[in-house]
Amino acid sequence: MASIYFHIPFCKKACHYCNFHFSTNLKNKDFLIDSIIKELKLRKNELNNQLVDSVYFGGGSPSILEINDIRKLIENVFLNFHLNEKSEITLEVNPDDIKGDEYLDLYKNIGINRISIGVQSFSNEDLKLINRSHNSSQALNVIEKVKNKFENFSLDLIYGIPNTDLKGWFKNIDIALSFLPKHISAYSLTIEPGTVLYNWIKKNKVIPLDENIVLDQFNYLIGSLEKKGYNHYEISSFAKPGYYSKHNTSYWKGINYLGLGPSAHSFDGEIRSWNVSNNNQYIKSIEKNTLPIQRENLTKVDKYNEYIMTGLRTIWGVSIQKIKKDFGDNFFSLLEQNVEKHISRKNLFWEKGVLKTSKKGRFLIDGIISDLFLINK
Ligand code: SF4
């Protein structure tokens, strides 16, 4: 089993918190799509004819593309890889890109069977602060349209936005739940260096949200979604049973994935690789039949750290048996020593030979994971 990820590196405007690779200049859009198709053909043997369970269009803003661009990409996936009727084909959409129902029909006709909508918040003040290109009523309209056409859709939300309070966040969750989405991704706002928000905070133009309010928002999120029957299967991901995102799951379970387009990452079980984060360099390199790729061979310690990170962020946890089998008894002894502190603080617990993150530990997960990481010698 494997998955394919397309990074579409274009956006209408820059969100104030974003540090993904994208350009607001669409001048080279057609060249770039042709280059991605060429990259796909150059790398078609990398998945060794495994079944492609998930194709995911992310970015950037894939919904900025014309239908024909997405159609060409999907056609080439079908021509060069092995998929079946259960393969999930997801398109991320921004609410302001979907102008009418006909768009959604066309998406369906070209094979998209799952839509992920970048809502982030239903409050216009929040959307303005983070500089999203849509407003709340556009989001409400699009969700209604998508709900009528796609059984499987997901909503993206962000908590921890400056100036928000609990009431506003409760409202966001209630509105999101009223549409009965099969999947919700909710991310804590991270303030990345180099972003507008980061500079505003440095200049005291914006005050970051108090940690305790962020924690209350996170706890409310978990409580209300679990009450409605969503499984909290990964720190930022909630789904109704049977609707876990195949794209997310392949990443969390260490399944091979092929990332196409500028800045896209790939993993084949041994080697992690990533494409250049520059649209022009990417196009020029592909023109010369050279992959604009950097590669990193994972050491045993890297693979162990990766397993700790993905295991503890998900409901699948970290299995003693796997640690002993894949990494040896020494690694298990180190893990046992390092987790003690977090077991006694009730951040982690053992369940039938599997180390899992408690509700309390979920909010502290990044710190816990880095405590357990081993260092390459
Ligand atoms: S739409 Fe997404 S990728 Fe584009 S700037 Fe906003 S957060 Fe970044």
Residues whose N, C-alpha, C, O or C-beta is under 5 A from the ligand:
A	BS01	SF4	C11 K13 A14 C15 C18 F20 F22 G59 G60 S61
